[in-house]
């Protein structure tokens, strides 16, 4: 991940407190932050998908 979860939250909180005069810039930056978050979540999902599931067991018979 490029940013930790706390860094994503801090970016959102920082943009949330921006002034009305900076609204356009804030929206553009929030769009970039959301894009980075979606890429980070996708990378995490792909990492988890490639690892074997811990809850599955080969010894279960059915």
C-alpha positions as CSV (number, residue, x, y, z in Angstrom):
1,X,0.0,0.0,0.0
2,X,1.2,3.5,-0.7
3,X,-0.6,5.0,2.2
4,X,-1.7,3.4,5.5
5,X,-5.3,3.5,6.5
6,X,-4.6,6.2,9.1
7,X,-2.9,8.3,6.3
8,X,-6.0,7.9,4.1
9,X,-8.2,9.0,7.0
10,X,-6.0,12.0,7.7
11,X,-6.1,13.1,4.1
12,X,-9.9,12.9,4.2
13,X,-10.1,14.9,7.4
14,X,-7.6,17.5,6.1
15,X,-9.7,18.0,3.0
16,X,-12.9,18.1,4.9
17,X,-11.8,21.2,6.8
18,X,-10.8,23.2,3.7
19,X,-12.3,26.6,3.1
20,X,-15.1,27.3,0.6
21,X,-12.7,29.3,-1.5
22,X,-10.6,26.1,-2.0
23,X,-13.5,23.8,-2.7
24,X,-12.5,23.0,-6.3
25,X,-9.0,22.1,-5.3
26,X,-10.3,20.1,-2.4
27,X,-12.6,18.1,-4.7
28,X,-9.7,17.4,-7.1
29,X,-7.5,16.3,-4.2
30,X,-10.3,14.1,-2.7
31,X,-10.7,12.5,-6.1
32,X,-7.0,11.6,-6.2
33,X,-7.2,10.3,-2.6
34,X,-10.1,8.1,-3.5
35,X,-8.2,6.8,-6.6
36,X,-5.2,6.0,-4.4
37,X,-7.4,4.3,-1.9
38,X,-9.2,2.2,-4.5
39,X,-5.8,1.1,-5.9
40,X,-4.5,0.3,-2.5
41,X,-7.6,-1.8,-1.7
42,X,-7.3,-3.6,-5.0
43,X,-3.7,-4.5,-4.3
44,X,-4.6,-5.7,-0.8
45,X,-7.4,-7.8,-2.2
46,X,-5.1,-9.4,-4.8
47,X,-2.5,-10.1,-2.2
48,X,-5.1,-11.8,0.0
49,X,-6.6,-13.7,-2.9
50,X,-3.2,-15.2,-3.8
51,X,-2.6,-16.5,-0.2
52,X,-4.3,-19.8,0.8
53,X,-7.3,-19.4,3.0
54,X,-6.6,-20.1,6.7
55,X,-10.1,-21.3,7.5
56,X,-10.1,-24.1,4.9
57,X,-8.9,-27.4,6.0
58,X,-7.9,-30.4,3.8
59,X,-8.9,-32.8,6.6
60,X,-12.6,-31.9,6.4
61,X,-14.7,-34.8,5.0
62,X,-18.2,-34.4,3.8
